């Protein structure tokens, strides 16, 4: 499937680890990470080139995490996607994970591919870095916690999570909306429109992006007026309860 996406003029090489690399993740979301990176690499090589996918495991030291935002020391599995495309300029590189920011020509990209990758990796407690040189190519490094490093909930945590949030006597009039809509108005615009009719309306936003990326102008707070996707029914109920109690 990946070779068909890349086309016949892109040489495709897999360098996979010789042993199993175990992590805990939503399989469909890992597919999204890979497909978004592949499509962007293809677009960066309109005249063909080389694309390499590598998997490995890696121990991140204190020196490593000092150079990798949001990383912590420990054992990770690593997905590395390297292309020989046009590269990304030093001016553009710091902004590529922002939603709707694109290095492509108008009409050639949505600016959501890299933001989606960033959001999914963050949701899984991982981190992503990129190295790029104009005219030479780009490498994305996706780090996900190895399974032996994933913290499992304790019995007490599980019991707390299972407890249903307390009910109330309110009649809910509350808006629960995605921030990014496929067409038309955004969740932010929708909230503003409805709050003109009812200034006391409570609003909970949700997004596949992290709170700091999705709501730069919304003052979002995880668990208060924002829920990251994917979320559980329990998390939604707790957010509604907190919103009504605020």
BELSUL-V111208 format. One record per pair of residues at least 24 apart in sequence whose ideal C-beta (glycine too) atoms are under 10 Angstrom apart, sorted by sequence separation. I is the first residue (numbers start at 1). J is the second residue. D is the distance in whole Angstrom. If there is no record, write none. Layout:
I,J,D  I,J,D
This chain:
54,78,8  55,79,6  56,80,7  97,121,10  118,142,10  120,144,10  125,149,9  206,230,10  54,79,8  55,80,7  97,122,10  117,142,7  125,150,8  173,198,7  180,205,10  206,231,7  12,38,9  53,79,7  54,80,4  88,114,10  114,140,9  124,150,10  125,151,9  175,201,6  176,202,9  177,203,7  179,205,5  180,206,10  188,214,10  53,80,7  54,81,8  173,200,8  174,201,7  175,202,7  176,203,8  177,204,8  178,205,7  179,206,7  180,207,6  187,214,9  188,215,8  191,218,9  10,38,10  52,80,8  53,81,6  54,82,7  173,201,6  174,202,5  175,203,5  176,204,5  177,205,6  178,206,6  179,207,4  180,208,8  187,215,9  52,81,8  53,82,8  173,202,8  174,203,7  175,204,7  176,205,8  177,206,7  178,207,6  179,208,9  180,209,8  188,217,8  206,235,10  1,31,10  5,35,7  51,81,7  52,82,5  172,202,8  174,204,7  175,205,9  176,206,7  177,207,10  178,208,9  179,209,8  188,218,6  206,236,9  10,41,8  51,82,7  52,83,8  97,128,8  187,218,9  2,34,8  6,38,7  10,42,6  50,82,8  51,83,5  52,84,9  170,202,10  179,211,10  204,236,8  2,35,8  5,38,6  6,39,9  9,42,10  50,83,7  51,84,8  97,130,9  206,239,9  1,35,9  5,39,7  11,45,10  21,55,6  23,57,9  49,83,6  50,84,4  51,85,9  96,130,7  179,213,10  180,214,7  191,225,10  205,239,10  3,38,10  6,41,8  7,42,7  10,45,6  21,56,8  22,57,9  49,84,4  50,85,9  179,214,5  204,239,5  2,38,6  5,41,10  6,42,5  9,45,8  21,57,6  48,84,9  49,85,6  81,117,10  94,130,10  96,132,9  178,214,9  179,215,6  204,240,7  1,38,10  2,39,10  5,42,6  9,46,9  10,47,10  11,48,8  13,50,7  14,51,10  15,52,6  16,53,8  17,54,8  18,55,10  19,56,10  20,57,10  48,85,10  49,86,9  93,130,7  7,45,9  9,47,7  10,48,6  11,49,7  12,50,8  13,51,7  14,52,8  15,53,7  16,54,7  17,55,5  18,56,10  19,57,8  45,83,6  47,85,9  93,131,9  202,240,8  204,242,9  6,45,8  7,46,10  9,48,3  10,49,6  11,50,5  12,51,6  13,52,5  14,53,5  15,54,4  16,55,5  17,56,5  44,83,6  45,84,7  46,85,8  47,86,10  93,132,6  179,218,8  204,243,6  2,42,10  8,48,8  9,49,8  10,50,7  11,51,7  12,52,8  13,53,7  14,54,8  15,55,8  16,56,9  17,57,7  41,81,6  43,83,10  44,84,9  45,85,4  46,86,8  92,132,9  202,242,10  203,243,8  7,48,8  10,51,6  11,52,9  12,53,8  13,54,9  14,55,9  15,56,8  40,81,9  41,82,8  42,83,8  44,85,3  45,86,8  179,220,9  202,243,5  6,48,9  37,79,8  41,83,4  43,85,8  44,86,5  79,121,10  88,130,7  90,132,8  92,134,10  96,138,10  202,244,6  6,49,9  37,80,10  38,81,7  40,83,8  41,84,9  42,85,8  43,86,9  44,87,7  88,131,10  89,132,8  90,133,9  37,81,4  41,85,6  44,88,8  87,131,10  88,132,4  89,133,10  90,134,8  96,140,10  202,246,8  6,51,6  34,79,7  36,81,10  37,82,10  38,83,9  40,85,9  87,132,5  88,133,9  89,134,6  93,138,9  33,79,7  37,83,9  86,132,9  87,133,5  88,134,7  34,81,8  79,126,10  85,132,9  87,134,4  179,226,9  3,51,10  33,81,9  40,88,10  70,118,10  78,126,10  86,134,7  87,135,6  2,51,8  30,79,8  77,126,9  79,128,9  81,130,10  82,131,9  83,132,10  86,135,7  87,136,6  88,137,10  76,126,7  85,135,9  86,136,9  87,137,6  88,138,6  2,53,8  70,121,9  76,127,8  80,131,10  84,135,10  85,136,9  86,137,8  87,138,6  176,227,8  178,229,8  23,75,10  25,77,9  70,122,7  84,136,7  85,137,6  86,138,9  23,76,8  72,125,9  83,136,10  84,137,4  85,138,6  23,77,5  83,137,5  84,138,9  21,76,9  22,77,7  70,125,9  71,126,8  72,127,9  82,137,7  83,138,6  21,77,4  23,79,10  40,96,9  70,126,8  71,127,5  82,138,7  83,139,8  20,77,10  21,78,8  70,127,5  71,128,10  81,138,8  82,139,4  83,140,9  21,79,9  69,127,7  70,128,9  71,129,9  81,139,7  82,140,8  44,103,9  68,127,6  69,128,9  70,129,10  80,139,6  81,140,5  82,141,9  17,77,8  43,103,10  44,104,9  68,128,9  69,129,8  80,140,7  81,141,8  176,236,8  17,78,9  43,104,7  68,129,6  79,140,8  80,141,5  81,142,8  40,102,10  65,127,9  67,129,8  79,141,8  80,142,8  40,103,9  78,141,6  79,142,4  80,143,10  176,239,9  40,104,9  78,142,7  79,143,8  176,240,8  15,80,8  43,108,7  76,141,10  77,142,9  78,143,6  79,144,8  115,180,9  174,239,10  43,109,7  76,142,9  77,143,8  78,144,8  174,240,7  15,82,10  60,127,9  76,143,4  77,144,5  176,243,9  76,144,6  77,145,8  78,146,10  112,180,8  172,240,7  175,243,10  13,82,9  40,109,8  74,143,10  76,145,6  77,146,5  164,233,10  165,234,8  174,243,6  39,109,9  43,113,9  75,145,7  76,146,6  77,147,8  164,234,8  167,237,10  170,240,10  174,244,7  74,145,7  75,146,4  161,232,8  163,234,9  165,236,10  172,243,9  173,244,10  71,143,7  74,146,8  75,147,9  77,149,10  162,234,8  165,237,5  168,240,10  172,244,7  10,83,8  11,84,9  40,113,5  68,141,9  70,143,10  72,145,9  75,148,6  76,149,7  161,234,6  164,237,7  165,238,5  168,241,7  10,84,9  39,113,7  40,114,7  74,148,9  75,149,5  161,235,9  164,238,9  165,239,9  167,241,9  170,244,6  10,85,9  38,113,10  68,143,7  74,149,5  75,150,10  165,240,8  166,241,7  170,245,10  36,112,8  37,113,8  73,149,10  74,150,10  165,241,4  168,244,6  6,83,10  36,113,4  37,114,8  40,117,9  72,149,9  161,238,9  164,241,10  165,242,9  168,245,8  35,113,9  36,114,7  36,115,9  64,143,10  166,245,10  36,116,6  37,117,6  99,179,9  100,180,9  165,245,10  32,113,10  35,116,10  36,117,5  99,180,7  35,117,10  36,118,10  33,116,8  34,117,9  58,141,9  60,143,7  32,116,6  33,117,5  36,120,9  32,117,8  33,118,10  52,137,10  54,139,9  56,141,10  58,143,7  123,208,8  33,119,10  51,137,9  122,208,10  123,209,9  29,116,9  32,119,10  33,120,6  50,137,8  52,139,9  54,141,10  55,142,10  59,146,9  122,209,8  123,210,7  29,117,10  32,120,6  33,121,7  44,132,9  49,137,8  58,146,9  119,207,8  120,208,7  122,210,5  31,120,10  57,146,6  119,208,5  120,209,9  121,210,10  122,211,10  29,119,9  30,120,8  59,149,10  119,209,4  120,210,10  122,212,9  29,120,5  30,121,10  33,124,9  37,128,10  118,209,7  119,210,6  122,213,8  28,120,10  29,121,9  45,137,9  115,207,10  116,208,7  118,210,8  33,126,10  37,130,10  44,137,8  115,208,9  116,209,8  26,120,8  29,123,8  30,124,9  44,138,7  115,209,6  119,213,7  25,120,9  29,124,7  33,128,9  115,210,10  118,213,7  119,214,8  25,121,10  41,137,9  112,208,10  26,123,8  41,138,7  112,209,9  25,123,9  26,124,8  40,138,8  41,139,10  115,213,6  25,124,5  41,140,9  115,214,9  24,124,8  25,125,10  40,140,9  23,124,8  24,125,9  25,126,9  37,138,9  23,125,10  23,126,8  37,140,5  36,140,10  37,142,8  123,228,6  122,228,8  123,229,8  33,140,9  123,230,7  34,142,9  99,207,9  123,231,10  33,142,6  99,208,10  119,228,8  120,229,10  99,209,6  119,229,9  120,230,10  33,144,9  98,209,10  30,142,9  97,209,9  97,210,10  30,144,8  99,213,6  98,213,7  99,214,7  97,213,7  99,216,9  98,216,8  25,144,6  23,143,10  24,144,8  25,145,9  23,144,5  24,145,8  22,144,10  23,145,6  24,146,9  25,147,10  21,144,9  23,146,6  24,147,6  22,146,6  23,147,6  21,146,7  22,147,4  23,148,10  24,149,10  25,150,10  21,147,9  22,148,8  23,149,9  24,150,5  20,147,10  23,150,7  22,150,9  24,152,9  70,210,10  32,208,9  29,208,9  29,229,10  29,230,8  28,230,10  26,230,7
